[in-house]
Each structure stands twice: as structure tokens, then as C-alpha cells.
């Protein structure tokens, strides 16, 4: 068999394999799609999870959940830091904004899978949402209206929703 035939056979084999076996990225995208069906907003969930390339190469739902929760913990820390900075530039609302910073800092501890075996992981993760809602409540009762703060809470909520969707997916 000539070298030209070997190249053709190799090319045909590669083409066959690529058409019949999805790449790890395609498999990851399919898994992300399944996970996000458990979220409040499918599109933002997919966007959040696929924003990190490691998510698409995750081998299973638990790995995607770990990555999503890592993203949510980072977003919680960033949001806490945002409110701390805002407290320094808004002295009239300092105590309210410091409370929000504390709420998001506390949320970090709930964003994990430790309750997965006991079936309480989604409840544990939901406590992080309670912290965000507590921030919104204290801002409302303190009559603090800062557009950037509302936008930051919305951004956090979007990331939270993706993390929550992964946990619900694992529990089902």
C-alpha cells in the first residue's frame, strides 16, 4: 500500500472518529445544558458556566458543580469587597453598606457541596441567597439606593443561580 493510501485511510479514520465521538468540549456543553435546565434563567446559567473554559472540560456534573461554586465563592468575595469600597465612598450609608459587605462575605461559607451526601446541599447553598436578600432588605429599610450596588447584587444573583442549578442537578 502506498503512502498516499495510508494518508487517505488515516484521514478517513480521523474524520470518522470525530463525527461519531463528541469532543470533550461538546460533551461538556451538553452537560452544562442539562444542568442549566434546573436554573432560573437558562441563558445566563449557560453563559456563567461557560465563561470558565475548565467547565466545558469537566468530566461530570459534580466537577461542573465544584467549578460553579468556585465561581460563586469568588463572586461573593468580589461583591463583599465592592460593598466595602462603596462604604468608604458613601459615609452617609456606611453602616448599611458594611452590613452588605458582611452578608456577602458570610455567603462564601454556604457555597459548597458538603451537604450533598445528606441531601441538604441545595438548602445550604440557598442560605447564600438569604444573605444577598438580607443585603437588599437592609438597603431598602435604610433607604439606600445606589444603582451600582443593585447591579452588583444582580450580577451576584446570576452567578448564584448557575451554582444553585448545578447543586439541584446533582441532587436529582
Secondary structure, 3 states (H helix, E strand, C coil): CCHHHHHHHHHHHHHHHHHHCCCHHHHHHHHHHHHHCCCCCHHHHHHHHHCCHHHHCCCCHHHHHHHHHHHHHHHHHHHHHHHHHHHHHCHHHHHHHHHHHHHHHHHHHHCCCCCCCCCCHHHHHHHHHHHHHHHHHHHHHCCCCCHHHHHHHHHHHHHHHHHHHHHHHHHC
